[in-house]
Amino acid sequence: MRKLRLLPIIVSALILAGAAVGLGQPQTTSAAPVGAAQNVTPYSHSCLDNGSVLTRFAWSPSGWGTQWFDISAVNNGFAHSFLNAGPLAPTANQLDWYQLVTNTRYYVRVNTFTNIGWLPSDTITFVTPSCGSFTPPSNPQSQVLDSDSVRFTWDRGQNNEWFCLDMALSQGDLVNFGPTFSNWGCGMTGESYTAHGLACGLKHYWRVYGAGAYGSGYTPIREFTPGNCAFSPPTDPNATVINSNTVKFEWESGTNNIFFCVDTAENEEDLKGIKGTFMNHGCGVTAETFTSSVVPCGKQQVFRIWAVGPGTNGYSPIGSFTTGVCPITAPTNLDADTIDADTVHFEWTKGVDNITHCLDWAESENDLNTLSGTFENACNISGSEYTLDSLDCNTTYYWRVFARGTGGSAATSVVETAKTAQCAT
């Protein structure tokens, strides 16, 4: 099997009516008539084991008729001493030509035969590569210019026609083309490159890729770190209390702030020491606002915004706010102990924001719910227990605890039963 070695393209356009344009990218001339093929390009070269060159050509066909591909080593307008391939279909747009001589200039065109005669494309000239031995680029050097600019240099190696500068923020990404991989200046033919807009203050890994007629390869991997980033912490922290547990935080971003965390606590000691009542919210957010719905209710809080920058971090000034009153919850864990025939001791556990209580009782659940008949209550109980006497003996009572909180809020417990002792005989 023939082994191919990929080459960069060395091409130029030639206007036959004028002078040669010199080496560079193919250029469109005005010589081609309407209906001729366009954009004839020798877009890749390969060195073959027998010392010859395979060149692949592409073009944009007009579709007006059968095509012939003409090639010559002499710039004589294809008057004589040229070869061709054809006929090619009107839609053909690619051709491989084997056995070209190395380091030789050729002239090519695509000629379309139509019902109004031959319509030749522009003539393109190119030089085949010099196929020989290859060594990769070497001696990579970097010079940090400032916080985001670095100049790179390297030695050319043998038969390297063009280069790419590869970079990443980890060696794994560099080798495996991972998420932080990028390349710079691909296709350049010189031995230096200055990159701007790099991530300041972060270590980078880099190498140079070179390609030529007989191979391709890399320099050794090197490291560099651009200068320290300009950094300033967030400013103007603000907190807007939305309800008892929800607060909207806003701030102004500083310089080179990549992402943020909102830190809260009940006092500055916990906030700065990251202990006790400390909490953080929305870590990783990149916007200048975050709304948290898990802030403790009914508490005075202090807060600040933490920002991370390239290789550094910092805090905003400390602000403060007080969350809304915690939502009231009903008393729980109701318990009744019968003392004697007319006395029962009632106990319960206070719910959130239970300021005062009423103990309700009745001899039927309907009377209890409708506040009628045998319904009675004892109110203004600030604690969590109460003893009733003068009850009827051997009687079952339905009872519950009604709690009132801040701002008139209220909550009622579940209903339980209690029975007094047997009547004395």
Summary of the structure (lengths in Angstrom):
residues: 425
radius of gyration: 43.2
end to end distance: 118.2
largest distance: 142.0
contacts: 1364
relative contact order: 0.09
helix: 5%
strand: 50%
